[in-house]
């Protein structure tokens, strides 16, 4: 999740410095956020949760 945290920190820093984000940059950030969640976070959660769910079935 560090990539996602880094993304959020970068966006916060830009805003704190008074930079306004245009629609194109916001769209790119949203796409990157979705990709990080889909490609990194969800698989990690799935691999963590699956064994726990199997234990409850026994």
PQR file of N, CA, C, O and H, with PARSE charges and radii, in Angstrom:
ATOM      1  N   UNK A   1       0.806  -1.195   0.000 -0.4000 1.5000
ATOM      2  CA  UNK A   1       0.000   0.000   0.000 -0.0000 2.0000
ATOM      3  C   UNK A   1       0.849   1.260   0.000  0.5500 1.7000
ATOM      4  O   UNK A   1       0.319   2.370   0.011 -0.5500 1.4000
ATOM      5  N   UNK A   2       2.138   1.095  -0.012 -0.4000 1.5000
ATOM      6  CA  UNK A   2       2.982   2.284   0.039 -0.0000 2.0000
ATOM      7  C   UNK A   2       2.852   3.129  -1.232  0.5500 1.7000
ATOM      8  O   UNK A   2       2.943   4.355  -1.169 -0.5500 1.4000
ATOM      9  H   UNK A   2       2.569   0.193  -0.022  0.4000 1.0000
ATOM     10  N   UNK A   3       2.646   2.495  -2.363 -0.4000 1.5000
ATOM     11  CA  UNK A   3       2.478   3.286  -3.588 -0.0000 2.0000
ATOM     12  C   UNK A   3       1.236   4.159  -3.510  0.5500 1.7000
ATOM     13  O   UNK A   3       1.250   5.312  -3.941 -0.5500 1.4000
ATOM     14  H   UNK A   3       2.573   1.499  -2.414  0.4000 1.0000
ATOM     15  N   UNK A   4       0.173   3.610  -2.964 -0.4000 1.5000
ATOM     16  CA  UNK A   4      -1.057   4.366  -2.819 -0.0000 2.0000
ATOM     17  C   UNK A   4      -0.861   5.500  -1.815  0.5500 1.7000
ATOM     18  O   UNK A   4      -1.328   6.615  -2.046 -0.5500 1.4000
ATOM     19  H   UNK A   4       0.162   2.674  -2.613  0.4000 1.0000
ATOM     20  N   UNK A   5      -0.187   5.231  -0.724 -0.4000 1.5000
ATOM     21  CA  UNK A   5       0.115   6.274   0.264 -0.0000 2.0000
ATOM     22  C   UNK A   5       0.975   7.360  -0.353  0.5500 1.7000
ATOM     23  O   UNK A   5       0.739   8.547  -0.131 -0.5500 1.4000
ATOM     24  H   UNK A   5       0.192   4.325  -0.537  0.4000 1.0000
ATOM     25  N   UNK A   6       1.970   6.955  -1.125 -0.4000 1.5000
ATOM     26  CA  UNK A   6       2.838   7.929  -1.794 -0.0000 2.0000
ATOM     27  C   UNK A   6       2.034   8.811  -2.748  0.5500 1.7000
ATOM     28  O   UNK A   6       2.266  10.018  -2.830 -0.5500 1.4000
ATOM     29  H   UNK A   6       2.161   5.991  -1.305  0.4000 1.0000
ATOM     30  N   UNK A   7       1.103   8.213  -3.458 -0.4000 1.5000
ATOM     31  CA  UNK A   7       0.256   8.967  -4.379 -0.0000 2.0000
ATOM     32  C   UNK A   7      -0.567  10.001  -3.619  0.5500 1.7000
ATOM     33  O   UNK A   7      -0.641  11.162  -4.020 -0.5500 1.4000
ATOM     34  H   UNK A   7       0.914   7.233  -3.392  0.4000 1.0000
ATOM     35  N   UNK A   8      -1.185   9.574  -2.519 -0.4000 1.5000
ATOM     36  CA  UNK A   8      -1.995  10.492  -1.726 -0.0000 2.0000
ATOM     37  C   UNK A   8      -1.141  11.614  -1.127  0.5500 1.7000
ATOM     38  O   UNK A   8      -1.570  12.767  -1.089 -0.5500 1.4000
ATOM     39  H   UNK A   8      -1.124   8.630  -2.193  0.4000 1.0000
ATOM     40  N   UNK A   9       0.053  11.282  -0.666 -0.4000 1.5000
ATOM     41  CA  UNK A   9       0.950  12.295  -0.106 -0.0000 2.0000
ATOM     42  C   UNK A   9       1.367  13.307  -1.173  0.5500 1.7000
ATOM     43  O   UNK A   9       1.429  14.508  -0.907 -0.5500 1.4000
ATOM     44  H   UNK A   9       0.401  10.345  -0.697  0.4000 1.0000
ATOM     45  N   UNK A  10       1.649  12.824  -2.363 -0.4000 1.5000
ATOM     46  CA  UNK A  10       2.041  13.717  -3.459 -0.0000 2.0000
ATOM     47  C   UNK A  10       0.911  14.679  -3.795  0.5500 1.7000
ATOM     48  O   UNK A  10       1.145  15.870  -4.001 -0.5500 1.4000
ATOM     49  H   UNK A  10       1.598  11.849  -2.579  0.4000 1.0000
ATOM     50  N   UNK A  11      -0.305  14.167  -3.848 -0.4000 1.5000
ATOM     51  CA  UNK A  11      -1.452  15.016  -4.155 -0.0000 2.0000
ATOM     52  C   UNK A  11      -1.654  16.048  -3.045  0.5500 1.7000
ATOM     53  O   UNK A  11      -1.931  17.215  -3.322 -0.5500 1.4000
ATOM     54  H   UNK A  11      -0.494  13.200  -3.680  0.4000 1.0000
ATOM     55  N   UNK A  12      -1.518  15.623  -1.806 -0.4000 1.5000
ATOM     56  CA  UNK A  12      -1.672  16.537  -0.675 -0.0000 2.0000
ATOM     57  C   UNK A  12      -0.606  17.634  -0.717  0.5500 1.7000
ATOM     58  O   UNK A  12      -0.899  18.802  -0.464 -0.5500 1.4000
ATOM     59  H   UNK A  12      -1.292  14.675  -1.581  0.4000 1.0000
ATOM     60  N   UNK A  13       0.617  17.253  -1.033 -0.4000 1.5000
ATOM     61  CA  UNK A  13       1.708  18.220  -1.117 -0.0000 2.0000
ATOM     62  C   UNK A  13       1.433  19.253  -2.196  0.5500 1.7000
ATOM     63  O   UNK A  13       1.630  20.447  -1.971 -0.5500 1.4000
ATOM     64  H   UNK A  13       0.854  16.303  -1.238  0.4000 1.0000
ATOM     65  N   UNK A  14       0.986  18.815  -3.356 -0.4000 1.5000
ATOM     66  CA  UNK A  14       0.673  19.744  -4.436 -0.0000 2.0000
ATOM     67  C   UNK A  14      -0.405  20.731  -4.016  0.5500 1.7000
ATOM     68  O   UNK A  14      -0.311  21.927  -4.294 -0.5500 1.4000
ATOM     69  H   UNK A  14       0.826  17.844  -3.538  0.4000 1.0000
ATOM     70  N   UNK A  15      -1.425  20.221  -3.346 -0.4000 1.5000
ATOM     71  CA  UNK A  15      -2.518  21.097  -2.911 -0.0000 2.0000
ATOM     72  C   UNK A  15      -2.043  22.082  -1.842  0.5500 1.7000
ATOM     73  O   UNK A  15      -2.413  23.256  -1.862 -0.5500 1.4000
ATOM     74  H   UNK A  15      -1.501  19.249  -3.120  0.4000 1.0000
ATOM     75  N   UNK A  16      -1.219  21.595  -0.906 -0.4000 1.5000
ATOM     76  CA  UNK A  16      -0.689  22.471   0.143 -0.0000 2.0000
ATOM     77  C   UNK A  16       0.153  23.600  -0.441  0.5500 1.7000
ATOM     78  O   UNK A  16       0.191  24.705   0.101 -0.5500 1.4000
ATOM     79  H   UNK A  16      -0.918  20.642  -0.889  0.4000 1.0000
ATOM     80  N   UNK A  17       0.817  23.315  -1.537 -0.4000 1.5000
ATOM     81  CA  UNK A  17       1.648  24.324  -2.195 -0.0000 2.0000
ATOM     82  C   UNK A  17       0.832  25.269  -3.070  0.5500 1.7000
ATOM     83  O   UNK A  17       1.378  26.165  -3.714 -0.5500 1.4000
ATOM     84  H   UNK A  17       0.786  22.417  -1.977  0.4000 1.0000
ATOM     85  N   UNK A  18      -0.476  25.058  -3.085 -0.4000 1.5000
ATOM     86  CA  UNK A  18      -1.358  25.971  -3.800 -0.0000 2.0000
ATOM     87  C   UNK A  18      -1.545  25.668  -5.272  0.5500 1.7000
ATOM     88  O   UNK A  18      -2.083  26.488  -6.016 -0.5500 1.4000
ATOM     89  H   UNK A  18      -0.919  24.330  -2.563  0.4000 1.0000
ATOM     90  N   UNK A  19      -1.101  24.488  -5.697 -0.4000 1.5000
ATOM     91  CA  UNK A  19      -1.281  24.131  -7.105 -0.0000 2.0000
ATOM     92  C   UNK A  19      -2.661  23.532  -7.309  0.5500 1.7000
ATOM     93  O   UNK A  19      -3.090  22.653  -6.562 -0.5500 1.4000
ATOM     94  H   UNK A  19      -0.664  23.822  -5.093  0.4000 1.0000
ATOM     95  N   UNK A  20      -3.341  24.016  -8.322 -0.4000 1.5000
ATOM     96  CA  UNK A  20      -4.635  23.434  -8.643 -0.0000 2.0000
ATOM     97  C   UNK A  20      -4.411  22.307  -9.649  0.5500 1.7000
ATOM     98  O   UNK A  20      -3.569  22.402 -10.542 -0.5500 1.4000
ATOM     99  H   UNK A  20      -2.992  24.731  -8.928  0.4000 1.0000
ATOM    100  N   UNK A  21      -5.176  21.259  -9.482 -0.4000 1.5000
ATOM    101  CA  UNK A  21      -5.027  20.091 -10.342 -0.0000 2.0000
ATOM    102  C   UNK A  21      -6.065  20.170 -11.457  0.5500 1.7000
ATOM    103  O   UNK A  21      -7.262  20.308 -11.204 -0.5500 1.4000
ATOM    104  H   UNK A  21      -5.861  21.182  -8.757  0.4000 1.0000
ATOM    105  N   UNK A  22      -5.585  20.080 -12.688 -0.4000 1.5000
ATOM    106  CA  UNK A  22      -6.521  20.135 -13.804 -0.0000 2.0000
ATOM    107  C   UNK A  22      -7.229  18.790 -13.972  0.5500 1.7000
ATOM    108  O   UNK A  22      -6.831  17.781 -13.391 -0.5500 1.4000
ATOM    109  H   UNK A  22      -4.612  19.968 -12.893  0.4000 1.0000
ATOM    110  N   UNK A  23      -8.261  18.805 -14.761 -0.4000 1.5000
ATOM    111  CA  UNK A  23      -9.086  17.600 -14.942 -0.0000 2.0000
ATOM    112  C   UNK A  23      -8.287  16.428 -15.493  0.5500 1.7000
ATOM    113  O   UNK A  23      -8.530  15.282 -15.114 -0.5500 1.4000
ATOM    114  H   UNK A  23      -8.584  19.625 -15.233  0.4000 1.0000
ATOM    115  N   UNK A  24      -7.346  16.697 -16.372 -0.4000 1.5000
ATOM    116  CA  UNK A  24      -6.544  15.630 -16.958 -0.0000 2.0000
ATOM    117  C   UNK A  24      -5.676  14.959 -15.891  0.5500 1.7000
ATOM    118  O   UNK A  24      -5.576  13.733 -15.846 -0.5500 1.4000
ATOM    119  H   UNK A  24      -7.149  17.628 -16.680  0.4000 1.0000
ATOM    120  N   UNK A  25      -5.059  15.759 -15.045 -0.4000 1.5000
ATOM    121  CA  UNK A  25      -4.228  15.193 -13.985 -0.0000 2.0000
ATOM    122  C   UNK A  25      -5.086  14.428 -12.980  0.5500 1.7000
ATOM    123  O   UNK A  25      -4.691  13.356 -12.521 -0.5500 1.4000
ATOM    124  H   UNK A  25      -5.140  16.755 -15.082  0.4000 1.0000
ATOM    125  N   UNK A  26      -6.243  14.960 -12.637 -0.4000 1.5000
ATOM    126  CA  UNK A  26      -7.146  14.257 -11.726 -0.0000 2.0000
ATOM    127  C   UNK A  26      -7.572  12.914 -12.303  0.5500 1.7000
ATOM    128  O   UNK A  26      -7.649  11.921 -11.580 -0.5500 1.4000
ATOM    129  H   UNK A  26      -6.564  15.831 -13.009  0.4000 1.0000
ATOM    130  N   UNK A  27      -7.846  12.883 -13.597 -0.4000 1.5000
ATOM    131  CA  UNK A  27      -8.237  11.631 -14.260 -0.0000 2.0000
ATOM    132  C   UNK A  27      -7.098  10.625 -14.223  0.5500 1.7000
ATOM    133  O   UNK A  27      -7.313   9.442 -13.958 -0.5500 1.4000
ATOM    134  H   UNK A  27      -7.783  13.690 -14.184  0.4000 1.0000
ATOM    135  N   UNK A  28      -5.882  11.098 -14.490 -0.4000 1.5000
ATOM    136  CA  UNK A  28      -4.718  10.218 -14.464 -0.0000 2.0000
ATOM    137  C   UNK A  28      -4.473   9.657 -13.058  0.5500 1.7000
ATOM    138  O   UNK A  28      -4.130   8.486 -12.898 -0.5500 1.4000
ATOM    139  H   UNK A  28      -5.706  12.059 -14.705  0.4000 1.0000
ATOM    140  N   UNK A  29      -4.653  10.501 -12.055 -0.4000 1.5000
ATOM    141  CA  UNK A  29      -4.484  10.054 -10.674 -0.0000 2.0000
ATOM    142  C   UNK A  29      -5.539   9.001 -10.325  0.5500 1.7000
ATOM    143  O   UNK A  29      -5.223   7.992  -9.696 -0.5500 1.4000
ATOM    144  H   UNK A  29      -4.932  11.452 -12.185  0.4000 1.0000
ATOM    145  N   UNK A  30      -6.776   9.232 -10.728 -0.4000 1.5000
ATOM    146  CA  UNK A  30      -7.836   8.264 -10.472 -0.0000 2.0000
ATOM    147  C   UNK A  30      -7.540   6.922 -11.149  0.5500 1.7000
ATOM    148  O   UNK A  30      -7.753   5.867 -10.552 -0.5500 1.4000
ATOM    149  H   UNK A  30      -7.032  10.052 -11.239  0.4000 1.0000
ATOM    150  N   UNK A  31      -7.055   6.958 -12.378 -0.4000 1.5000
ATOM    151  CA  UNK A  31      -6.713   5.725 -13.086 -0.0000 2.0000
ATOM    152  C   UNK A  31      -5.569   4.993 -12.383  0.5500 1.7000
ATOM    153  O   UNK A  31      -5.609   3.773 -12.222 -0.5500 1.4000
ATOM    154  H   UNK A  31      -6.882   7.815 -12.864  0.4000 1.0000
ATOM    155  N   UNK A  32      -4.558   5.744 -11.969 -0.4000 1.5000
ATOM    156  CA  UNK A  32      -3.442   5.141 -11.258 -0.0000 2.0000
ATOM    157  C   UNK A  32      -3.903   4.538  -9.941  0.5500 1.7000
ATOM    158  O   UNK A  32      -3.492   3.434  -9.584 -0.5500 1.4000
ATOM    159  H   UNK A  32      -4.526   6.735 -12.100  0.4000 1.0000
ATOM    160  N   UNK A  33      -4.749   5.250  -9.222 -0.4000 1.5000
ATOM    161  CA  UNK A  33      -5.297   4.756  -7.960 -0.0000 2.0000
ATOM    162  C   UNK A  33      -6.052   3.444  -8.182  0.5500 1.7000
ATOM    163  O   UNK A  33      -5.859   2.481  -7.441 -0.5500 1.4000
ATOM    164  H   UNK A  33      -5.083   6.147  -9.511  0.4000 1.0000
ATOM    165  N   UNK A  34      -6.902   3.410  -9.194 -0.4000 1.5000
ATOM    166  CA  UNK A  34      -7.649   2.188  -9.510 -0.0000 2.0000
ATOM    167  C   UNK A  34      -6.714   1.033  -9.846  0.5500 1.7000
ATOM    168  O   UNK A  34      -6.926  -0.094  -9.398 -0.5500 1.4000
ATOM    169  H   UNK A  34      -7.058   4.193  -9.796  0.4000 1.0000
ATOM    170  N   UNK A  35      -5.685   1.311 -10.632 -0.4000 1.5000
ATOM    171  CA  UNK A  35      -4.742   0.259 -11.017 -0.0000 2.0000
ATOM    172  C   UNK A  35      -3.959  -0.267  -9.825  0.5500 1.7000
ATOM    173  O   UNK A  35      -3.735  -1.473  -9.715 -0.5500 1.4000
ATOM    174  H   UNK A  35      -5.512   2.226 -10.997  0.4000 1.0000
ATOM    175  N   UNK A  36      -3.542   0.616  -8.939 -0.4000 1.5000
ATOM    176  CA  UNK A  36      -2.815   0.176  -7.748 -0.0000 2.0000
ATOM    177  C   UNK A  36      -3.713  -0.700  -6.881  0.5500 1.7000
ATOM    178  O   UNK A  36      -3.284  -1.745  -6.391 -0.5500 1.4000
ATOM    179  H   UNK A  36      -3.724   1.595  -9.029  0.4000 1.0000
ATOM    180  N   UNK A  37      -4.948  -0.277  -6.697 -0.4000 1.5000
ATOM    181  CA  UNK A  37      -5.883  -1.067  -5.891 -0.0000 2.0000
ATOM    182  C   UNK A  37      -6.132  -2.414  -6.543  0.5500 1.7000
ATOM    183  O   UNK A  37      -6.089  -3.449  -5.878 -0.5500 1.4000
ATOM    184  H   UNK A  37      -5.297   0.571  -7.095  0.4000 1.0000
ATOM    185  N   UNK A  38      -6.391  -2.402  -7.844 -0.4000 1.5000
ATOM    186  CA  UNK A  38      -6.706  -3.644  -8.569 -0.0000 2.0000
ATOM    187  C   UNK A  38      -5.516  -4.589  -8.641  0.5500 1.7000
ATOM    188  O   UNK A  38      -5.670  -5.794  -8.442 -0.5500 1.4000
ATOM    189  H   UNK A  38      -6.426  -1.561  -8.384  0.4000 1.0000
ATOM    190  N   UNK A  39      -4.333  -4.057  -8.922 -0.4000 1.5000
ATOM    191  CA  UNK A  39      -3.175  -4.907  -9.176 -0.0000 2.0000
ATOM    192  C   UNK A  39      -2.368  -5.266  -7.937  0.5500 1.7000
ATOM    193  O   UNK A  39      -1.670  -6.280  -7.937 -0.5500 1.4000
ATOM    194  H   UNK A  39      -4.208  -3.078  -9.083  0.4000 1.0000
ATOM    195  N   UNK A  40      -2.445  -4.460  -6.879 -0.4000 1.5000
ATOM    196  CA  UNK A  40      -1.610  -4.701  -5.707 -0.0000 2.0000
ATOM    197  C   UNK A  40      -2.409  -4.987  -4.442  0.5500 1.7000
ATOM    198  O   UNK A  40      -2.122  -5.949  -3.728 -0.5500 1.4000
ATOM    199  H   UNK A  40      -3.012  -3.636  -6.879  0.4000 1.0000
ATOM    200  N   UNK A  41      -3.393  -4.171  -4.166 -0.4000 1.5000
ATOM    201  CA  UNK A  41      -4.090  -4.284  -2.886 -0.0000 2.0000
ATOM    202  C   UNK A  41      -5.082  -5.447  -2.877  0.5500 1.7000
ATOM    203  O   UNK A  41      -5.076  -6.253  -1.947 -0.5500 1.4000
ATOM    204  H   UNK A  41      -3.626  -3.390  -4.746  0.4000 1.0000
ATOM    205  N   UNK A  42      -5.923  -5.541  -3.888 -0.4000 1.5000
ATOM    206  CA  UNK A  42      -6.915  -6.615  -3.905 -0.0000 2.0000
ATOM    207  C   UNK A  42      -6.289  -8.002  -3.918  0.5500 1.7000
ATOM    208  O   UNK A  42      -6.749  -8.866  -3.172 -0.5500 1.4000
ATOM    209  H   UNK A  42      -5.928  -4.886  -4.644  0.4000 1.0000
ATOM    210  N   UNK A  43      -5.262  -8.262  -4.726 -0.4000 1.5000
ATOM    211  CA  UNK A  43      -4.639  -9.584  -4.661 -0.0000 2.0000
ATOM    212  C   UNK A  43      -4.041  -9.888  -3.282  0.5500 1.7000
ATOM    213  O   UNK A  43      -4.111 -11.022  -2.809 -0.5500 1.4000
ATOM    214  H   UNK A  43      -4.888  -7.559  -5.332  0.4000 1.0000
ATOM    215  N   UNK A  44      -3.462  -8.889  -2.651 -0.4000 1.5000
ATOM    216  CA  UNK A  44      -2.888  -9.071  -1.324 -0.0000 2.0000
ATOM    217  C   UNK A  44      -3.973  -9.393  -0.306  0.5500 1.7000
ATOM    218  O   UNK A  44      -3.812 -10.294   0.517 -0.5500 1.4000
ATOM    219  H   UNK A  44      -3.405  -7.967  -3.035  0.4000 1.0000
ATOM    220  N   UNK A  45      -5.070  -8.661  -0.362 -0.4000 1.5000
ATOM    221  CA  UNK A  45      -6.190  -8.932   0.546 -0.0000 2.0000
ATOM    222  C   UNK A  45      -6.760 -10.319   0.309  0.5500 1.7000
ATOM    223  O   UNK A  45      -7.070 -11.047   1.253 -0.5500 1.4000
ATOM    224  H   UNK A  45      -5.201  -7.929  -1.030  0.4000 1.0000
ATOM    225  N   UNK A  46      -6.892 -10.672  -0.942 -0.4000 1.5000
ATOM    226  CA  UNK A  46      -7.438 -11.974  -1.287 -0.0000 2.0000
ATOM    227  C   UNK A  46      -6.569 -13.103  -0.739  0.5500 1.7000
ATOM    228  O   UNK A  46      -7.083 -14.077  -0.191 -0.5500 1.4000
ATOM    229  H   UNK A  46      -6.641 -10.080  -1.709  0.4000 1.0000
ATOM    230  N   UNK A  47      -5.264 -12.970  -0.889 -0.4000 1.5000
ATOM    231  CA  UNK A  47      -4.379 -14.025  -0.397 -0.0000 2.0000
ATOM    232  C   UNK A  47      -4.369 -14.086   1.122  0.5500 1.7000
ATOM    233  O   UNK A  47      -4.070 -15.133   1.695 -0.5500 1.4000
ATOM    234  H   UNK A  47      -4.846 -12.178  -1.335  0.4000 1.0000
ATOM    235  N   UNK A  48      -4.689 -12.986   1.778 -0.4000 1.5000
ATOM    236  CA  UNK A  48      -4.748 -12.958   3.230 -0.0000 2.0000
ATOM    237  C   UNK A  48      -6.082 -13.495   3.749  0.5500 1.7000
ATOM    238  O   UNK A  48      -6.124 -14.194   4.762 -0.5500 1.4000
ATOM    239  H   UNK A  48      -4.932 -12.135   1.313  0.4000 1.0000
ATOM    240  N   UNK A  49      -7.157 -13.169   3.060 -0.4000 1.5000
ATOM    241  CA  UNK A  49      -8.491 -13.535   3.524 -0.0000 2.0000
ATOM    242  C   UNK A  49      -8.853 -14.979   3.186  0.5500 1.7000
ATOM    243  O   UNK A  49      -9.517 -15.643   3.982 -0.5500 1.4000
ATOM    244  H   UNK A  49      -7.123 -12.602   2.238  0.4000 1.0000
ATOM    245  N   UNK A  50      -8.439 -15.469   2.048 -0.4000 1.5000
ATOM    246  CA  UNK A  50      -8.830 -16.811   1.603 -0.0000 2.0000
ATOM    247  C   UNK A  50      -8.526 -17.893   2.635  0.5500 1.7000
ATOM    248  O   UNK A  50      -9.420 -18.679   2.950 -0.5500 1.4000
ATOM    249  H   UNK A  50      -7.899 -14.930   1.402  0.4000 1.0000
ATOM    250  N   UNK A  51      -7.312 -17.972   3.176 -0.4000 1.5000
ATOM    251  CA  UNK A  51      -7.058 -19.012   4.190 -0.0000 2.0000
ATOM    252  C   UNK A  51      -7.946 -18.856   5.430  0.5500 1.7000
ATOM    253  O   UNK A  51      -8.332 -19.854   6.039 -0.5500 1.4000
ATOM    254  H   UNK A  51      -6.586 -17.334   2.920  0.4000 1.0000
ATOM    255  N   UNK A  52      -8.262 -17.657   5.796 -0.4000 1.5000
ATOM    256  CA  UNK A  52      -9.117 -17.420   6.963 -0.0000 2.0000
ATOM    257  C   UNK A  52     -10.547 -17.893   6.694  0.5500 1.7000
ATOM    258  O   UNK A  52     -11.216 -18.418   7.584 -0.5500 1.4000
ATOM    259  H   UNK A  52      -7.948 -16.846   5.302  0.4000 1.0000
ATOM    260  N   UNK A  53     -10.994 -17.703   5.480 -0.4000 1.5000
ATOM    261  CA  UNK A  53     -12.338 -18.163   5.128 -0.0000 2.0000
ATOM    262  C   UNK A  53     -12.399 -19.685   5.102  0.5500 1.7000
ATOM    263  O   UNK A  53     -13.404 -20.275   5.498 -0.5500 1.4000
ATOM    264  H   UNK A  53     -10.451 -17.277   4.757  0.4000 1.0000
ATOM    265  N   UNK A  54     -11.336 -20.318   4.640 -0.4000 1.5000
ATOM    266  CA  UNK A  54     -11.301 -21.779   4.591 -0.0000 2.0000
ATOM    267  C   UNK A  54     -11.329 -22.384   5.983  0.5500 1.7000
ATOM    268  O   UNK A  54     -11.907 -23.452   6.180 -0.5500 1.4000
ATOM    269  H   UNK A  54     -10.519 -19.840   4.317  0.4000 1.0000
ATOM    270  N   UNK A  55     -10.724 -21.731   6.932 -0.4000 1.5000
ATOM    271  CA  UNK A  55     -10.724 -22.213   8.314 -0.0000 2.0000
ATOM    272  C   UNK A  55     -12.142 -22.193   8.876  0.5500 1.7000
ATOM    273  O   UNK A  55     -12.525 -23.102   9.613 -0.5500 1.4000
ATOM    274  H   UNK A  55     -10.254 -20.863   6.771  0.4000 1.0000
ATOM    275  N   UNK A  56     -12.917 -21.178   8.542 -0.4000 1.5000
ATOM    276  CA  UNK A  56     -14.280 -21.083   9.084 -0.0000 2.0000
ATOM    277  C   UNK A  56     -15.213 -22.109   8.457  0.5500 1.7000
ATOM    278  O   UNK A  56     -16.275 -22.393   9.012 -0.5500 1.4000
ATOM    279  H   UNK A  56     -12.606 -20.440   7.944  0.4000 1.0000
ATOM    280  N   UNK A  57     -14.840 -22.665   7.321 -0.4000 1.5000
ATOM    281  CA  UNK A  57     -15.693 -23.677   6.664 -0.0000 2.0000
ATOM    282  C   UNK A  57     -15.547 -25.049   7.312  0.5500 1.7000
ATOM    283  O   UNK A  57     -16.438 -25.891   7.194 -0.5500 1.4000
ATOM    284  H   UNK A  57     -13.978 -22.434   6.870  0.4000 1.0000
ATOM    285  N   UNK A  58     -14.467 -25.269   7.970 -0.4000 1.5000
ATOM    286  CA  UNK A  58     -14.197 -26.601   8.546 -0.0000 2.0000
ATOM    287  C   UNK A  58     -15.093 -26.920   9.685  0.5500 1.7000
ATOM    288  O   UNK A  58     -14.988 -27.998  10.270 -0.5500 1.4000
ATOM    289  H   UNK A  58     -13.744 -24.585   8.066  0.4000 1.0000
TER
END
